[in-house]
């Protein structure tokens, strides 16, 4: 029987997904994989939602903003 990922593991995975998705390097396939990942369970959805909110709260640093222009 496969083990269920802990909340901390899911949080880490969700943050890794956000890092990839916001890197500018995520492929269409990776974006689809993220959608699938977050629909694996309610716990995955919660971790995804919390990571997305954290990412939005952090915003871009001044250095990141400079690289965008």
HURARA-V614477 format. One record per residue. N is the residue number from 1. RES is the residue in three letters. SS is DSSP state (h for helix, s for strand, l for the rest). PHI is phi in whole degrees, 0 to 359 (none if undefined). Layout:
# HURARA-V614477
N,RES,SS,PHI
N,RES,SS,PHI
This chain:
# HURARA-V614477
1,UNK,l,none
2,UNK,l,293
3,UNK,l,280
4,UNK,l,272
5,UNK,l,297
6,UNK,l,287
7,UNK,h,301
8,UNK,h,296
9,UNK,h,298
10,UNK,h,294
11,UNK,h,299
12,UNK,h,298
13,UNK,h,297
14,UNK,h,297
15,UNK,h,293
16,UNK,h,299
17,UNK,h,299
18,UNK,h,298
19,UNK,h,300
20,UNK,h,296
21,UNK,h,296
22,UNK,l,264
23,UNK,l,283
24,UNK,l,87
25,UNK,l,253
26,UNK,l,286
27,UNK,l,277
28,UNK,h,300
29,UNK,h,296
30,UNK,h,291
31,UNK,h,294
32,UNK,h,294
33,UNK,h,299
34,UNK,h,296
35,UNK,h,301
36,UNK,h,296
37,UNK,h,303
38,UNK,h,290
39,UNK,l,262
40,UNK,l,291
41,UNK,l,193
42,UNK,h,301
43,UNK,h,294
44,UNK,h,296
45,UNK,h,297
46,UNK,h,296
47,UNK,h,299
48,UNK,h,297
49,UNK,h,298
50,UNK,h,292
51,UNK,h,293
52,UNK,h,296
53,UNK,h,294
54,UNK,h,299
55,UNK,h,299
56,UNK,h,294
57,UNK,h,292
58,UNK,h,291
59,UNK,l,68
60,UNK,l,266
61,UNK,l,287
62,UNK,h,300
63,UNK,h,296
64,UNK,h,296
65,UNK,h,299
66,UNK,h,296
67,UNK,h,286
68,UNK,h,283
69,UNK,l,264
